[in-house]
Amino acid sequence: MSKFKAWVKAKTKVLKQQITILYYIIRHPKIPFYARIPAILALIYFASPIDLIPDFIPIIGFLDDLAVLAFFIFLTYKLTPKAIIDECKEQALNGRGDIPSKWYYAVPIIIIWLALIFLVIWRLFF
């Protein structure tokens, strides 16, 4: 089991690097519009608490995140010119231009979750 745990940790580290690279790809001025779509979808899926398989289910809950994000990252890389990918990788690895944290982007997701909780409680008790 420890080999699997080490593998998951290694893949998680790589995934974090890839998410940072996707951020720089989206922000690049020369990126084609059609290449931005899978990158944006990957970042939305990564940030969203809503998953295909919930994370509290052991092993499978995290593996679906890896699979979905890997697919979107693969698609983004196929649609993006190699020079732009290399430039964005360099930016991400060198840490130039830190990614801003904008907490207010979470507000719509929180509102959706609160509305769902309210609807479930309303349906169960009223």
The first five atom37 places (N, CA, C, CB, O) and aatype in JSON, in Angstrom:
{
  "aatype": [12, 15, 11, 13, 11, 0, 17, 19, 11, 0, 11, 16, 11, 19, 10, 11, 5, 5, 9, 16, 9, 10, 18, 18, 9, 9, 1, 8, 14, 11, 9, 14, 13, 18, 0, 1, 9, 14, 0, 9, 10, 0, 10, 9, 18, 13, 0, 15, 14, 9, 3, 10, 9, 14, 3, 13, 9, 14, 9, 9, 7, 13, 10, 3, 3, 10, 0, 19, 10, 0, 13, 13, 9, 13, 10, 16, 18, 11, 10, 16, 14, 11, 0, 9, 9, 3, 6, 4, 11, 6, 5, 0, 10, 2, 7, 1, 7, 3, 9, 14, 15, 11, 17, 18, 18, 0, 19, 14, 9, 9, 9, 9, 17, 10, 0, 10, 9, 13, 10, 19, 9, 17, 1, 10, 13, 13],
  "atom_mask": [
    [1, 1, 1, 1, 1],
    [1, 1, 1, 1, 1],
    [1, 1, 1, 1, 1],
    [1, 1, 1, 1, 1],
    [1, 1, 1, 1, 1],
    [1, 1, 1, 1, 1],
    [1, 1, 1, 1, 1],
    [1, 1, 1, 1, 1],
    [1, 1, 1, 1, 1],
    [1, 1, 1, 1, 1],
    [1, 1, 1, 1, 1],
    [1, 1, 1, 1, 1],
    [1, 1, 1, 1, 1],
    [1, 1, 1, 1, 1],
    [1, 1, 1, 1, 1],
    [1, 1, 1, 1, 1],
    [1, 1, 1, 1, 1],
    [1, 1, 1, 1, 1],
    [1, 1, 1, 1, 1],
    [1, 1, 1, 1, 1],
    [1, 1, 1, 1, 1],
    [1, 1, 1, 1, 1],
    [1, 1, 1, 1, 1],
    [1, 1, 1, 1, 1],
    [1, 1, 1, 1, 1],
    [1, 1, 1, 1, 1],
    [1, 1, 1, 1, 1],
    [1, 1, 1, 1, 1],
    [1, 1, 1, 1, 1],
    [1, 1, 1, 1, 1],
    [1, 1, 1, 1, 1],
    [1, 1, 1, 1, 1],
    [1, 1, 1, 1, 1],
    [1, 1, 1, 1, 1],
    [1, 1, 1, 1, 1],
    [1, 1, 1, 1, 1],
    [1, 1, 1, 1, 1],
    [1, 1, 1, 1, 1],
    [1, 1, 1, 1, 1],
    [1, 1, 1, 1, 1],
    [1, 1, 1, 1, 1],
    [1, 1, 1, 1, 1],
    [1, 1, 1, 1, 1],
    [1, 1, 1, 1, 1],
    [1, 1, 1, 1, 1],
    [1, 1, 1, 1, 1],
    [1, 1, 1, 1, 1],
    [1, 1, 1, 1, 1],
    [1, 1, 1, 1, 1],
    [1, 1, 1, 1, 1],
    [1, 1, 1, 1, 1],
    [1, 1, 1, 1, 1],
    [1, 1, 1, 1, 1],
    [1, 1, 1, 1, 1],
    [1, 1, 1, 1, 1],
    [1, 1, 1, 1, 1],
    [1, 1, 1, 1, 1],
    [1, 1, 1, 1, 1],
    [1, 1, 1, 1, 1],
    [1, 1, 1, 1, 1],
    [1, 1, 1, 0, 1],
    [1, 1, 1, 1, 1],
    [1, 1, 1, 1, 1],
    [1, 1, 1, 1, 1],
    [1, 1, 1, 1, 1],
    [1, 1, 1, 1, 1],
    [1, 1, 1, 1, 1],
    [1, 1, 1, 1, 1],
    [1, 1, 1, 1, 1],
    [1, 1, 1, 1, 1],
    [1, 1, 1, 1, 1],
    [1, 1, 1, 1, 1],
    [1, 1, 1, 1, 1],
    [1, 1, 1, 1, 1],
    [1, 1, 1, 1, 1],
    [1, 1, 1, 1, 1],
    [1, 1, 1, 1, 1],
    [1, 1, 1, 1, 1],
    [1, 1, 1, 1, 1],
    [1, 1, 1, 1, 1],
    [1, 1, 1, 1, 1],
    [1, 1, 1, 1, 1],
    [1, 1, 1, 1, 1],
    [1, 1, 1, 1, 1],
    [1, 1, 1, 1, 1],
    [1, 1, 1, 1, 1],
    [1, 1, 1, 1, 1],
    [1, 1, 1, 1, 1],
    [1, 1, 1, 1, 1],
    [1, 1, 1, 1, 1],
    [1, 1, 1, 1, 1],
    [1, 1, 1, 1, 1],
    [1, 1, 1, 1, 1],
    [1, 1, 1, 1, 1],
    [1, 1, 1, 0, 1],
    [1, 1, 1, 1, 1],
    [1, 1, 1, 0, 1],
    [1, 1, 1, 1, 1],
    [1, 1, 1, 1, 1],
    [1, 1, 1, 1, 1],
    [1, 1, 1, 1, 1],
    [1, 1, 1, 1, 1],
    [1, 1, 1, 1, 1],
    [1, 1, 1, 1, 1],
    [1, 1, 1, 1, 1],
    [1, 1, 1, 1, 1],
    [1, 1, 1, 1, 1],
    [1, 1, 1, 1, 1],
    [1, 1, 1, 1, 1],
    [1, 1, 1, 1, 1],
    [1, 1, 1, 1, 1],
    [1, 1, 1, 1, 1],
    [1, 1, 1, 1, 1],
    [1, 1, 1, 1, 1],
    [1, 1, 1, 1, 1],
    [1, 1, 1, 1, 1],
    [1, 1, 1, 1, 1],
    [1, 1, 1, 1, 1],
    [1, 1, 1, 1, 1],
    [1, 1, 1, 1, 1],
    [1, 1, 1, 1, 1],
    [1, 1, 1, 1, 1],
    [1, 1, 1, 1, 1],
    [1, 1, 1, 1, 1],
    [1, 1, 1, 1, 1],
    [1, 1, 1, 1, 1]
  ],
  "atom_positions": [
    [[0.82, -1.2, 0.0], [0.0, 0.0, 0.0], [0.86, 1.26, 0.0], [-0.93, 0.0, 1.2], [0.42, 2.3, -0.48]],
    [[2.08, 1.18, 0.53], [2.91, 2.37, 0.58], [3.41, 2.77, -0.81], [4.09, 2.16, 1.51], [3.63, 3.95, -1.08]],
    [[3.58, 1.79, -1.7], [3.97, 2.12, -3.07], [2.86, 2.9, -3.75], [4.29, 0.84, -3.87], [3.11, 3.86, -4.48]],
    [[1.63, 2.48, -3.5], [0.49, 3.18, -4.08], [0.39, 4.6, -3.53], [-0.81, 2.42, -3.82], [0.12, 5.54, -4.27]],
    [[0.61, 4.74, -2.23], [0.55, 6.05, -1.59], [1.64, 6.97, -2.16], [0.71, 5.92, -0.05], [1.38, 8.15, -2.42]],
    [[2.83, 6.44, -2.35], [3.92, 7.22, -2.93], [3.59, 7.61, -4.37], [5.24, 6.44, -2.87], [3.89, 8.73, -4.79]],
    [[2.99, 6.69, -5.12], [2.6, 6.98, -6.5], [1.57, 8.1, -6.55], [2.04, 5.72, -7.17], [1.67, 9.0, -7.38]],
    [[0.58, 8.04, -5.65], [-0.46, 9.08, -5.62], [0.15, 10.43, -5.25], [-1.57, 8.7, -4.61], [-0.22, 11.44, -5.84]],
    [[1.06, 10.45, -4.29], [1.72, 11.7, -3.9], [2.51, 12.29, -5.07], [2.64, 11.48, -2.7], [2.48, 13.49, -5.31]],
    [[3.22, 11.43, -5.79], [4.0, 11.9, -6.93], [3.09, 12.45, -8.01], [4.87, 10.76, -7.49], [3.37, 13.5, -8.59]],
    [[1.98, 11.76, -8.3], [1.04, 12.23, -9.32], [0.36, 13.53, -8.89], [-0.01, 11.15, -9.61], [0.06, 14.38, -9.72]],
    [[0.11, 13.66, -7.6], [-0.51, 14.89, -7.09], [0.43, 16.07, -7.27], [-0.9, 14.73, -5.62], [0.0, 17.17, -7.63]],
    [[1.71, 15.86, -7.02], [2.7, 16.93, -7.21], [2.78, 17.35, -8.67], [4.09, 16.47, -6.72], [2.81, 18.54, -8.98]],
    [[2.8, 16.37, -9.56], [2.82, 16.66, -10.99], [1.55, 17.39, -11.4], [2.98, 15.36, -11.81], [1.6, 18.32, -12.21]],
    [[0.42, 16.97, -10.86], [-0.86, 17.59, -11.18], [-0.88, 19.05, -10.75], [-2.0, 16.84, -10.5], [-1.38, 19.9, -11.49]],
    [[-0.33, 19.37, -9.58], [-0.27, 20.76, -9.13], [0.57, 21.6, -10.09], [0.31, 20.83, -7.71], [0.22, 22.74, -10.39]],
    [[1.69, 21.04, -10.55], [2.52, 21.76, -11.52], [1.76, 21.98, -12.83], [3.83, 20.99, -11.79], [1.84, 23.05, -13.42]],
    [[1.03, 20.96, -13.27], [0.28, 21.07, -14.52], [-0.83, 22.11, -14.41], [-0.3, 19.72, -14.9], [-1.1, 22.83, -15.37]],
    [[-1.47, 22.2, -13.25], [-2.52, 23.2, -13.05], [-1.93, 24.6, -13.13], [-3.23, 22.99, -11.68], [-2.54, 25.5, -13.71]],
    [[-0.75, 24.78, -12.55], [-0.08, 26.09, -12.64], [0.27, 26.41, -14.09], [1.19, 26.11, -11.77], [0.12, 27.55, -14.53]],
    [[0.73, 25.42, -14.82], [1.05, 25.62, -16.24], [-0.22, 25.99, -17.02], [1.71, 24.35, -16.84], [-0.19, 26.86, -17.88]],
    [[-1.33, 25.32, -16.71], [-2.6, 25.65, -17.38], [-3.0, 27.1, -17.12], [-3.71, 24.71, -16.9], [-3.5, 27.78, -18.01]],
    [[-2.78, 27.57, -15.9], [-3.09, 28.96, -15.58], [-2.32, 29.9, -16.5], [-2.76, 29.26, -14.1], [-2.88, 30.85, -17.05]],
    [[-1.03, 29.63, -16.68], [-0.22, 30.48, -17.55], [-0.6, 30.33, -19.01], [1.25, 30.16, -17.36], [-0.52, 31.3, -19.78]],
    [[-1.01, 29.14, -19.41], [-1.47, 28.95, -20.79], [-2.72, 29.78, -21.06], [-1.75, 27.45, -21.07], [-2.82, 30.42, -22.11]],
    [[-3.66, 29.78, -20.13], [-4.89, 30.55, -20.32], [-4.58, 32.04, -20.41], [-5.87, 30.28, -19.16], [-5.21, 32.75, -21.19]],
    [[-3.62, 32.51, -19.63], [-3.31, 33.93, -19.58], [-2.41, 34.38, -20.74], [-2.63, 34.27, -18.27], [-2.23, 35.58, -20.94]],
    [[-1.86, 33.46, -21.5], [-0.95, 33.81, -22.59], [-1.71, 34.53, -23.7], [-0.24, 32.53, -23.15], [-2.79, 34.07, -24.1]],
    [[-1.18, 35.64, -24.19], [-1.92, 36.42, -25.21], [-2.01, 35.74, -26.58], [-1.27, 37.76, -25.38], [-2.92, 36.06, -27.35]],
    [[-1.1, 34.83, -26.9], [-1.1, 34.21, -28.23], [-1.79, 32.85, -28.27], [0.31, 34.06, -28.71], [-1.73, 32.16, -29.29]],
    [[-2.44, 32.47, -27.21], [-3.09, 31.15, -27.17], [-4.34, 31.17, -28.05], [-3.47, 30.75, -25.71], [-5.11, 32.12, -27.99]],
    [[-4.55, 30.13, -28.86], [-5.79, 30.07, -29.65], [-7.0, 29.89, -28.73], [-5.71, 28.92, -30.68], [-6.89, 29.25, -27.68]],
    [[-8.12, 30.43, -29.12], [-9.33, 30.37, -28.3], [-9.75, 28.94, -28.02], [-10.47, 31.12, -28.98], [-10.13, 28.6, -26.9]],
    [[-9.69, 28.09, -29.04], [-10.13, 26.7, -28.88], [-9.24, 25.92, -27.91], [-10.16, 25.99, -30.23], [-9.67, 24.9, -27.37]],
    [[-8.02, 26.37, -27.68], [-7.14, 25.7, -26.72], [-7.42, 26.15, -25.29], [-5.67, 25.96, -27.07], [-7.06, 25.46, -24.33]],
    [[-8.05, 27.3, -25.15], [-8.37, 27.79, -23.8], [-9.52, 27.02, -23.18], [-8.72, 29.28, -23.85], [-9.58, 26.88, -21.96]],
    [[-10.43, 26.51, -23.98], [-11.64, 25.86, -23.46], [-11.3, 24.67, -22.57], [-12.53, 25.4, -24.62], [-11.76, 24.64, -21.42]],
    [[-10.52, 23.66, -23.02], [-10.22, 22.55, -22.11], [-9.39, 22.97, -20.9], [-9.49, 21.45, -22.86], [-9.51, 22.38, -19.83]],
    [[-8.54, 24.0, -21.05], [-7.75, 24.47, -19.91], [-8.66, 25.11, -18.87], [-6.68, 25.47, -20.37], [-8.49, 24.88, -17.67]],
    [[-9.63, 25.89, -19.32], [-10.57, 26.51, -18.39], [-11.43, 25.44, -17.72], [-11.47, 27.54, -19.12], [-11.68, 25.51, -16.51]],
    [[-11.88, 24.45, -18.48], [-12.67, 23.37, -17.89], [-11.86, 22.6, -16.84], [-13.15, 22.41, -18.99], [-12.41, 22.2, -15.81]],
    [[-10.57, 22.39, -17.1], [-9.72, 21.69, -16.13], [-9.61, 22.5, -14.85], [-8.32, 21.43, -16.72], [-9.7, 21.94, -13.75]],
    [[-9.4, 23.81, -14.96], [-9.28, 24.63, -13.77], [-10.6, 24.7, -13.0], [-8.82, 26.03, -14.14], [-10.59, 24.71, -11.77]],
    [[-11.71, 24.76, -13.71], [-13.02, 24.77, -13.04], [-13.24, 23.45, -12.3], [-14.16, 25.01, -14.06], [-13.68, 23.45, -11.15]],
    [[-12.93, 22.34, -12.96], [-13.11, 21.03, -12.31], [-12.18, 20.9, -11.11], [-12.85, 19.89, -13.31], [-12.57, 20.34, -10.08]],
    [[-10.96, 21.4, -11.23], [-9.99, 21.32, -10.14], [-10.44, 22.13, -8.93], [-8.62, 21.81, -10.61], [-10.26, 21.71, -7.79]],
    [[-11.04, 23.29, -9.18], [-11.45, 24.18, -8.08], [-12.82, 23.84, -7.51], [-11.45, 25.61, -8.56], [-13.14, 24.22, -6.38]],
    [[-13.62, 23.13, -8.27], [-14.99, 22.85, -7.85], [-15.04, 21.71, -6.84], [-15.85, 22.52, -9.06], [-14.33, 20.71, -6.98]],
    [[-15.87, 21.85, -5.83], [-16.04, 20.74, -4.88], [-16.94, 19.63, -5.42], [-16.6, 21.26, -3.58], [-17.05, 18.57, -4.81]],
    [[-17.57, 19.87, -6.55], [-18.46, 18.88, -7.16], [-17.63, 17.98, -8.07], [-19.63, 19.57, -7.95], [-17.02, 18.46, -9.02]],
    [[-17.62, 16.68, -7.79], [-16.84, 15.71, -8.56], [-17.76, 14.66, -9.18], [-15.78, 15.02, -7.67], [-18.92, 14.53, -8.79]],
    [[-17.23, 13.94, -10.15], [-17.98, 12.82, -10.71], [-18.17, 11.74, -9.65], [-17.27, 12.24, -11.94], [-19.26, 11.21, -9.47]],
    [[-17.09, 11.42, -8.96], [-17.12, 10.46, -7.84], [-16.62, 11.22, -6.62], [-16.24, 9.16, -8.13], [-15.51, 11.74, -6.65]],
    [[-17.41, 11.3, -5.55], [-17.0, 12.08, -4.38], [-15.67, 11.6, -3.79], [-18.09, 12.0, -3.31], [-15.35, 10.42, -3.82]],
    [[-14.91, 12.55, -3.26], [-13.57, 12.24, -2.74], [-13.59, 11.41, -1.47], [-12.82, 13.5, -2.49], [-12.56, 10.83, -1.12]],
    [[-14.71, 11.35, -0.78], [-14.72, 10.56, 0.45], [-14.77, 9.06, 0.18], [-15.91, 10.95, 1.3], [-14.59, 8.26, 1.1]],
    [[-14.99, 8.66, -1.06], [-14.92, 7.24, -1.43], [-13.44, 6.9, -1.6], [-15.75, 6.94, -2.75], [-12.76, 7.5, -2.43]],
    [[-12.94, 5.94, -0.83], [-11.5, 5.66, -0.85], [-10.98, 5.31, -2.24], [-11.19, 4.53, 0.09], [-11.62, 4.59, -3.0]],
    [[-9.83, 5.82, -2.55], [-9.04, 5.58, -3.76], [-9.75, 6.07, -5.02], [-8.74, 4.11, -3.89], [-9.22, 6.92, -5.72]],
    [[-10.92, 5.55, -5.32], [-11.63, 5.9, -6.56], [-11.99, 7.39, -6.59], [-12.89, 5.05, -6.71], [-12.01, 8.0, -7.65]],
    [[-12.28, 7.95, -5.42], [-12.66, 9.36, -5.35], [-11.56, 10.29, -5.84], [0.0, 0.0, 0.0], [-11.85, 11.34, -6.42]],
    [[-10.32, 9.92, -5.6], [-9.21, 10.75, -6.05], [-8.74, 10.37, -7.45], [-8.05, 10.65, -5.07], [-8.25, 11.22, -8.2]],
    [[-8.88, 9.11, -7.8], [-8.44, 8.68, -9.12], [-9.29, 9.28, -10.23], [-8.48, 7.17, -9.21], [-8.79, 9.51, -11.33]],
    [[-10.59, 9.54, -9.96], [-11.39, 10.16, -11.01], [-10.92, 11.59, -11.25], [-12.89, 10.15, -10.63], [-10.97, 12.07, -12.39]],
    [[-10.47, 12.29, -10.19], [-9.92, 13.63, -10.38], [-8.69, 13.57, -11.28], [-9.56, 14.27, -9.03], [-8.53, 14.37, -12.2]],
    [[-7.82, 12.61, -10.99], [-6.62, 12.47, -11.82], [-6.97, 12.18, -13.27], [-5.73, 11.35, -11.27], [-6.36, 12.73, -14.18]],
    [[-7.95, 11.32, -13.49], [-8.32, 10.94, -14.86], [-8.93, 12.11, -15.62], [-9.3, 9.77, -14.84], [-8.54, 12.39, -16.76]],
    [[-9.88, 12.8, -15.01], [-10.55, 13.92, -15.69], [-9.56, 15.05, -15.97], [-11.73, 14.45, -14.85], [-9.51, 15.58, -17.07]],
    [[-8.77, 15.4, -14.96], [-7.81, 16.48, -15.15], [-6.73, 16.09, -16.17], [-7.16, 16.86, -13.82], [-6.31, 16.93, -16.97]],
    [[-6.3, 14.84, -16.14], [-5.3, 14.39, -17.11], [-5.84, 14.49, -18.54], [-4.87, 12.94, -16.81], [-5.11, 14.86, -19.45]],
    [[-7.12, 14.17, -18.72], [-7.73, 14.27, -20.04], [-7.74, 15.72, -20.52], [-9.15, 13.7, -20.02], [-7.37, 16.0, -21.66]],
    [[-8.18, 16.65, -19.66], [-8.24, 18.06, -20.06], [-6.84, 18.64, -20.3], [-8.97, 18.89, -18.98], [-6.65, 19.44, -21.21]],
    [[-5.88, 18.23, -19.49], [-4.5, 18.7, -19.69], [-3.96, 18.17, -21.0], [-3.6, 18.26, -18.51], [-3.32, 18.91, -21.76]],
    [[-4.19, 16.9, -21.28], [-3.76, 16.3, -22.55], [-4.38, 17.04, -23.74], [-4.15, 14.81, -22.6], [-3.68, 17.35, -24.7]],
    [[-5.67, 17.32, -23.67], [-6.36, 18.02, -24.75], [-5.81, 19.43, -24.93], [-7.86, 18.07, -24.48], [-5.63, 19.89, -26.05]],
    [[-5.56, 20.11, -23.84], [-5.0, 21.46, -23.92], [-3.63, 21.44, -24.58], [-4.9, 22.1, -22.51], [-3.33, 22.28, -25.42]],
    [[-2.79, 20.48, -24.19], [-1.46, 20.39, -24.78], [-1.51, 20.05, -26.27], [-0.63, 19.35, -24.04], [-0.67, 20.52, -27.04]],
    [[-2.48, 19.25, -26.67], [-2.61, 18.91, -28.1], [-3.04, 20.12, -28.93], [-3.63, 17.76, -28.28], [-2.65, 20.24, -30.09]],
    [[-3.83, 21.0, -28.34], [-4.36, 22.15, -29.07], [-3.49, 23.4, -28.97], [-5.74, 22.47, -28.56], [-3.72, 24.38, -29.68]],
    [[-2.48, 23.39, -28.1], [-1.64, 24.55, -27.88], [-0.3, 24.37, -28.6], [-1.41, 24.79, -26.36], [0.28, 23.29, -28.57]],
    [[0.18, 25.43, -29.26], [1.5, 25.33, -29.91], [2.61, 25.02, -28.9], [1.82, 26.63, -30.65], [2.57, 25.5, -27.77]],
    [[3.58, 24.23, -29.32], [4.67, 23.77, -28.45], [5.45, 24.92, -27.84], [5.61, 22.87, -29.22], [5.85, 24.85, -26.68]],
    [[5.68, 25.98, -28.59], [6.45, 27.12, -28.09], [5.76, 27.78, -26.9], [6.67, 28.15, -29.21], [6.41, 28.2, -25.94]],
    [[4.44, 27.89, -26.97], [3.68, 28.5, -25.88], [3.72, 27.6, -24.65], [2.21, 28.77, -26.32], [3.85, 28.09, -23.52]],
    [[3.6, 26.3, -24.85], [3.67, 25.36, -23.72], [5.02, 25.46, -23.02], [3.42, 23.91, -24.2], [5.08, 25.52, -21.79]],
    [[6.1, 25.49, -23.8], [7.43, 25.59, -23.21], [7.61, 26.89, -22.44], [8.5, 25.48, -24.3], [8.2, 26.9, -21.36]],
    [[7.11, 27.97, -22.99], [7.2, 29.27, -22.32], [6.42, 29.26, -21.0], [6.67, 30.39, -23.24], [6.89, 29.78, -19.98]],
    [[5.23, 28.68, -21.01], [4.4, 28.62, -19.8], [5.0, 27.68, -18.76], [2.98, 28.18, -20.15], [4.9, 27.95, -17.56]],
    [[5.61, 26.57, -19.2], [6.28, 25.67, -18.27], [7.43, 26.39, -17.57], [6.81, 24.41, -19.0], [7.63, 26.25, -16.36]],
    [[8.19, 27.16, -18.35], [9.3, 27.92, -17.78], [8.79, 28.92, -16.74], [10.09, 28.64, -18.89], [9.38, 29.07, -15.67]],
    [[7.71, 29.61, -17.07], [7.13, 30.57, -16.12], [6.7, 29.86, -14.84], [5.93, 31.3, -16.76], [6.97, 30.34, -13.74]],
    [[6.04, 28.73, -14.98], [5.52, 28.01, -13.81], [6.66, 27.45, -12.95], [4.6, 26.87, -14.26], [6.58, 27.5, -11.72]],
    [[7.7, 26.94, -13.58], [8.8, 26.36, -12.81], [9.68, 27.41, -12.16], [9.64, 25.48, -13.7], [10.25, 27.18, -11.1]],
    [[9.8, 28.57, -12.81], [10.6, 29.66, -12.24], [9.83, 30.48, -11.22], [11.11, 30.55, -13.33], [10.42, 31.24, -10.45]],
    [[8.5, 30.34, -11.22], [7.69, 31.07, -10.25], [7.52, 32.54, -10.56], [0.0, 0.0, 0.0], [7.15, 33.32, -9.69]],
    [[7.78, 32.93, -11.81], [7.57, 34.33, -12.18], [6.09, 34.62, -12.21], [8.22, 34.65, -13.55], [5.29, 33.81, -12.68]],
    [[5.73, 35.79, -11.72], [4.33, 36.2, -11.76], [3.45, 35.3, -10.94], [0.0, 0.0, 0.0], [2.68, 34.52, -11.49]],
    [[3.55, 35.4, -9.63], [2.76, 34.54, -8.75], [1.29, 34.58, -9.1], [2.95, 34.95, -7.3], [0.76, 35.61, -9.53]],
    [[0.63, 33.45, -8.93], [-0.79, 33.34, -9.21], [-1.56, 34.06, -8.1], [-1.24, 31.85, -9.31], [-1.38, 33.75, -6.93]],
    [[-2.4, 35.02, -8.47], [-3.16, 35.72, -7.44], [-4.24, 34.82, -6.85], [-3.78, 37.0, -8.0], [-4.84, 34.01, -7.56]],
    [[-4.49, 34.98, -5.57], [-5.58, 34.21, -4.95], [-6.79, 35.13, -4.86], [-5.17, 33.66, -3.53], [-6.76, 36.16, -4.2]],
    [[-7.83, 34.73, -5.51], [-9.06, 35.52, -5.53], [-10.16, 34.69, -4.9], [-9.44, 35.96, -6.99], [-10.83, 33.9, -5.57]],
    [[-10.33, 34.87, -3.61], [-11.27, 34.09, -2.84], [-12.7, 34.28, -3.31], [-11.16, 34.44, -1.39], [-13.52, 33.37, -3.15]],
    [[-13.02, 35.41, -3.88], [-14.4, 35.68, -4.26], [-14.86, 34.84, -5.45], [-14.57, 37.15, -4.58], [-16.05, 34.82, -5.76]],
    [[-13.95, 34.16, -6.11], [-14.36, 33.23, -7.17], [-15.1, 32.03, -6.59], [-13.13, 32.76, -7.97], [-15.84, 31.35, -7.3]],
    [[-14.91, 31.77, -5.3], [-15.58, 30.65, -4.65], [-17.02, 30.97, -4.28], [-14.82, 30.24, -3.41], [-17.79, 30.06, -3.97]],
    [[-17.42, 32.24, -4.31], [-18.76, 32.64, -3.88], [-19.87, 31.93, -4.67], [-18.92, 34.14, -4.02], [-20.79, 31.41, -4.05]],
    [[-19.82, 31.87, -6.01], [-20.9, 31.16, -6.73], [-20.99, 29.68, -6.35], [-20.69, 31.28, -8.22], [-22.1, 29.14, -6.25]],
    [[-19.86, 29.04, -6.15], [-19.87, 27.62, -5.77], [-20.48, 27.45, -4.39], [-18.44, 27.03, -5.81], [-21.27, 26.53, -4.15]],
    [[-20.13, 28.34, -3.47], [-20.69, 28.28, -2.12], [-22.19, 28.51, -2.16], [-20.02, 29.31, -1.21], [-22.94, 27.85, -1.44]],
    [[-22.64, 29.45, -2.98], [-24.08, 29.73, -3.1], [-24.82, 28.51, -3.65], [-24.33, 30.95, -4.01], [-25.9, 28.18, -3.17]],
    [[-24.24, 27.85, -4.64], [-24.87, 26.64, -5.21], [-24.98, 25.56, -4.14], [-24.06, 26.12, -6.42], [-26.03, 24.94, -4.0]],
    [[-23.9, 25.34, -3.4], [-23.93, 24.32, -2.35], [-24.96, 24.65, -1.27], [-22.56, 24.17, -1.72], [-25.69, 23.77, -0.83]],
    [[-25.02, 25.91, -0.84], [-26.01, 26.3, 0.16], [-27.43, 26.12, -0.35], [-25.79, 27.74, 0.6], [-28.32, 25.7, 0.39]],
    [[-27.64, 26.44, -1.63], [-28.98, 26.26, -2.21], [-29.35, 24.78, -2.26], [-29.04, 26.86, -3.63], [-30.49, 24.41, -1.97]],
    [[-28.4, 23.92, -2.62], [-28.67, 22.48, -2.65], [-28.97, 21.94, -1.26], [-27.48, 21.73, -3.24], [-29.88, 21.14, -1.08]],
    [[-28.21, 22.39, -0.28], [-28.46, 21.95, 1.11], [-29.84, 22.41, 1.56], [-27.37, 22.49, 2.07], [-30.58, 21.65, 2.18]],
    [[-30.17, 23.65, 1.25], [-31.49, 24.19, 1.61], [-32.6, 23.37, 0.96], [-31.59, 25.67, 1.2], [-33.59, 23.04, 1.62]],
    [[-32.46, 23.05, -0.33], [-33.49, 22.28, -1.03], [-33.64, 20.88, -0.45], [-33.15, 22.19, -2.51], [-34.76, 20.38, -0.32]],
    [[-32.54, 20.24, -0.08], [-32.61, 18.9, 0.51], [-33.31, 18.97, 1.87], [-31.19, 18.29, 0.65], [-34.19, 18.15, 2.16]],
    [[-32.92, 19.93, 2.68], [-33.56, 20.07, 4.0], [-35.03, 20.4, 3.84], [-32.86, 21.16, 4.84], [-35.87, 19.84, 4.55]],
    [[-35.36, 21.29, 2.93], [-36.75, 21.67, 2.68], [-37.57, 20.46, 2.26], [-36.83, 22.77, 1.6], [-38.68, 20.25, 2.74]],
    [[-37.0, 19.66, 1.36], [-37.71, 18.47, 0.84], [-37.89, 17.41, 1.94], [-36.94, 17.86, -0.36], [-38.93, 16.74, 1.98]],
    [[-36.93, 17.26, 2.81], [-36.99, 16.24, 3.85], [-37.93, 16.61, 4.99], [-35.62, 15.98, 4.39], [-38.6, 15.74, 5.55]],
    [[-37.98, 17.88, 5.34], [-38.71, 18.26, 6.54], [-40.02, 19.03, 6.3], [-37.83, 19.07, 7.39], [-40.81, 19.19, 7.23]],
    [[-40.25, 19.49, 5.1], [-41.47, 20.29, 4.86], [-42.3, 19.72, 3.75], [-41.12, 21.73, 4.53], [-43.36, 20.26, 3.42]]
  ]
}
